[in-house]
Structures are given as structure tokens and as C-alpha cells.
């Protein structure tokens, strides 16, 4: 523990003491609610009657492929939106900025670019289905915003339904262009504002889980949207017979910069643990690292929607572009195309 942290803990200033007292009360309240309600699924039952359900859109017809190639499945990876985070231009030397309005624009652009790229592929192949891998960290996870213009742009009770509504709108608009959309939902490490270890931020007590449950309820009129919301920190998805491991990377230990070698080591251990079972995999899609990279053994680090911020710039030391990743699978060869969507 450094001198500054030691003084904060044992000889805090008045504002620091007040903040520590607030956090203690907050953790006590969260523990009380957890004992009373149990899980986010049960909590959701109390509030779902007040959630607006979006009507299903009319299906959009598209031309048949001009060339007779094998059918494809599109896979869109959504991760690290940090929707309510506020990145001030002054904090980033004028190199980056982010806020709620930018998040909305980037969500719309992601959907628009997905359809544009899918329609390009439809000139040669049939693309009837879309998988959407949600890899976590929709929010930064603070309960209340700090001083105006810094940290978070809104409190969590405001951010949760607003982000869920934006996500649901995106799904409904895309559902008109595909026969089936399968949404695979993973929770990130920005689960709540406590000092407890990441593994204590279980999937059923995570802000991301609340967003998924609300968006699922909002889109229940769309019969072609299929949801998979596991309670584990990993999930194996099957795309045309090819197994894909989805993760937010909470299982990877990090001390400084992006730990490429520990990532590969962790995935190798997962392969060995799953060998001979139906949970083994060929491809890996990971969030959390805020940039696009391809490692050995088909490990794909997916880029973030928020783009450059203090975490990517000064912790990961990466030039993290604001992107999301669209992939295409074919049954015979597996993953055949990767297109980062620049936002």
C-alpha cells in the first residue's frame, strides 16, 4: 500500500471520510437487498410490469444471391460500450471524447454498418441468420455520477433502463432483416461499485444482467429473437457446427499492459479442461481489452465501442479505436471473414 492510500484509509480528509462512509452504507444496502431479493432475475420480476414492450417490425425482403455459394451466418460482437461513461476531450489532450449522445450514435451506426456489410455478402451468399455476442461492460458501474462533467454522465437507476432500451431498439430494427437473431449475453467486470474481487461479481448480480433481462422483455414481441443468458463467466456458442468460446476475460490475470501470453496460456488451459466434452471450442471471442487483435489458436480480442479512454491509453498502452467486430461463418470452413466496424 502506498503512502497516499495509507493516509486515505487511516487519516482521511473530511470528503474522503464521507465517501468511505457512503460506500459502507451502500454495500450494507446491497447486501440487504441481495438477501431479500436473491438475484437480478427475481428483482426483475418486481419491475417488469413498468417496462415498455417494443412492437415487432415488418420483415424486410431482400434479393436472392446472384452467385450460388454456401450460406453464411453473420456474427456481431458488441462489447465495452461503457454507455454512461463521460470522457472529456480535455482529459485526453483533445484526442478522444465520449458521452451518452456519442454512445447512441455509435449504436445506430453499428446496426447500419452491419446491414450494409451483410447486404454486400448477400450478393454472393445467403445470410439468413445473425448471432450477436454481447461480451459485457455495457456500463462503468458507478452508483451515482461524480461531480458534473466527470466520470459518469448519469446515475445507475437512470442508465440501466436507458441502455436496455437502446439495445432493444437496435435488436428490433435488425430483426426485420434476418430470419433469426440469436443473442448470447456475457457479463463484464464492471458489475458494481464495491471492493470485492471480480469473481464475486457473479452473472446474476451484475448490471449487464439487468440490461439483458430488460432488453429481453422489451423485445418479447419479436419471435425471431432468441436469447441465451448464462450465469457463467464463459459460454460456448455453436455457429454452423463451429464452437466459439465467449468471455469477457475476467479469468485472465493482468498486471500491466495487455497480457497476450497469459491470455494464450489461459485459453490453452481451457482447451485441456474441456477436452473430450461438448464444451470444447475452436474460436475464442474476448472483450475487455479495448482493441482488436488476433492471437494464436484463433483467439480474437474484440474492440470496444467507447474507444480511447484513460484505461486503454494509460493502462493498456494501446491506441484503441472505437470499433465493433462483425464476422462471417460458413459451415465447411468456419470463420472466413472479419470486418471491424469503425465508429
Buried (B, 14 or more C-beta within 10 A) or exposed (E): EEEEEEEBEEEBEEEEEEBEEEBEEBBEEBEEEEEEBEBBBEBBEEBBEEBEEBEBBEEEEBEEBEEEEEBBBBBBBBBBBBBBBBBBEEBBEEEBBBBBEBBBEBBBBBBEBBBEBBEEBBEBBBBBBBBBBBBBBBBBBBBBBEEEEEBBBBEBEBBBBBBBBBBBBBBBBBBBBBEBBBBBBBBBBBBBBBEEEEEEBBBBBBBBBBBBBBBBBBBBEBEBBEBBBBBEBBBBBEBBEBBBBBBBBBBBEBEEEBBBEBBBEBBEEBBEEBEEEEBBBBBBBBBBBBBBBEBEEBBBBBBBBBBBBEBBBEBBEBEBBBBBBBBBBBEEEBBBBBBBBEB
